Amino acid sequence: MSRNHEFIPHVTEEEIRREKEKARKLRSTRWWRQKKERGRCHYCNRKVGPGELTMDHIVPLVRGGKSTKSNIVPACKECNNRKKYLLPIEWEDYLRGFRKED
């Protein structure tokens, strides 16, 4: 997979710190508890226990993403670990493989 680094925005450590703080606040909201209670990974759609879901930024913070409800989804630990700092388009084949199983 080739990555064109000229399109990766420069994000400062301070911006990342602020966004992580926003994400921590969202974790304690009713909105996030309801998302986790559904027990579904946003990426693979696998049913897992709410305690097995992690908070994932669709557009990662280091890639310019923000801690907003529209950019945060519950993800199983496996998908979150595999995704790392990639945008969904960068691992489209991985996602497509899960969707074919549905």
Backbone torsions as a table, in degrees:
resi	resn	phi	psi	omega
1	MET	NA	126.3	178.7
2	SER	-93.6	144.9	178.9
3	ARG	-123.0	130.7	177.8
4	ASN	-97.5	100.2	-173.5
5	HIS	-67.7	-16.0	-179.8
6	GLU	-69.2	-16.5	179.8
7	PHE	-95.4	-3.1	178.3
8	ILE	-82.6	119.4	-178.2
9	PRO	-67.9	150.9	175.1
10	HIS	-81.8	118.0	-179.7
11	VAL	-117.2	127.4	-178.0
12	THR	-80.7	159.0	176.3
13	GLU	-59.7	-36.0	179.4
14	GLU	-64.7	-41.5	177.6
15	GLU	-63.7	-42.2	178.9
16	ILE	-64.5	-43.2	178.7
17	ARG	-59.3	-44.0	178.6
18	ARG	-63.1	-42.5	-179.4
19	GLU	-68.1	-36.6	176.7
20	LYS	-64.5	-37.5	177.2
21	GLU	-64.6	-41.4	176.2
22	LYS	-61.3	-41.2	179.4
23	ALA	-64.2	-40.9	177.6
24	ARG	-60.3	-39.9	178.3
25	LYS	-66.7	-39.5	178.7
26	LEU	-64.6	-31.6	180.0
27	ARG	-59.5	-26.9	-177.4
28	SER	-94.2	8.0	-178.0
29	THR	-90.3	158.8	175.6
30	ARG	-60.9	-39.8	-180.0
31	TRP	-53.8	-47.7	-178.7
32	TRP	-69.2	-40.1	178.4
33	ARG	-59.6	-41.0	178.7
34	GLN	-66.0	-39.5	177.2
35	LYS	-59.7	-45.3	-179.0
36	LYS	-69.7	-36.7	-178.0
37	GLU	-61.0	-26.8	177.8
38	ARG	-64.9	-26.2	174.8
39	GLY	68.2	27.7	-179.3
40	ARG	-119.2	134.1	174.6
41	CYS	-76.0	131.7	179.2
42	HIS	-60.1	-34.2	-173.3
43	TYR	-87.7	-50.7	-176.0
44	CYS	-100.0	-9.4	179.2
45	ASN	64.5	13.8	179.3
46	ARG	-71.9	142.0	176.7
47	LYS	-83.9	121.7	177.5
48	VAL	-135.8	165.3	177.5
49	GLY	-66.8	147.3	-179.9
50	PRO	-53.6	-33.0	179.0
51	GLY	-70.4	-14.1	-179.9
52	GLU	-92.7	-3.1	-179.6
53	LEU	-94.1	142.4	177.4
54	THR	-117.0	162.9	177.3
55	MET	-87.2	125.8	179.2
56	ASP	-124.4	139.9	173.5
57	HIS	-90.5	120.6	179.6
58	ILE	-56.4	-52.3	170.3
59	VAL	-96.9	109.9	-175.8
60	PRO	-57.9	150.7	-180.0
61	LEU	-56.7	-41.5	-178.7
62	VAL	-69.1	-12.4	177.6
63	ARG	-103.8	10.7	176.7
64	GLY	100.4	3.6	179.4
65	GLY	-69.2	160.7	-179.5
66	LYS	-119.2	159.8	177.1
67	SER	-90.4	75.6	177.8
68	THR	-121.2	158.5	-179.5
69	LYS	-58.5	-31.4	-179.3
70	SER	-77.0	-12.0	-178.9
71	ASN	-114.1	2.0	-178.1
72	ILE	-116.9	132.2	-179.7
73	VAL	-137.8	156.2	172.8
74	PRO	-79.2	136.1	179.7
75	ALA	-137.1	143.5	174.5
76	CYS	-67.1	157.9	-176.4
77	LYS	-61.1	-35.9	-179.8
78	GLU	-62.6	-49.4	179.9
79	CYS	-65.2	-42.2	-179.0
80	ASN	-61.8	-41.9	179.1
81	ASN	-67.2	-37.7	180.0
82	ARG	-73.3	-36.2	-177.9
83	LYS	-68.9	-42.1	-179.4
84	LYS	51.2	-117.4	-176.3
85	TYR	-105.3	17.3	-178.5
86	LEU	-82.9	150.5	169.6
87	LEU	-81.7	152.0	-179.6
88	PRO	-53.5	-36.5	179.9
89	ILE	-63.9	-27.0	-178.7
90	GLU	-76.7	-14.8	176.4
91	TRP	-129.8	36.1	-178.7
92	GLU	-55.4	-40.7	179.7
93	ASP	-60.9	-39.8	177.9
94	TYR	-61.5	-46.9	179.5
95	LEU	-65.5	-41.6	-178.6
96	ARG	-60.6	-36.3	179.2
97	GLY	-62.7	-38.5	177.1
98	PHE	-69.1	-40.6	-175.9
99	ARG	-67.9	-28.7	178.0
100	LYS	-66.3	-27.3	-178.6
101	GLU	-75.1	-18.2	-177.7
102	ASP	-69.8	NA	NA
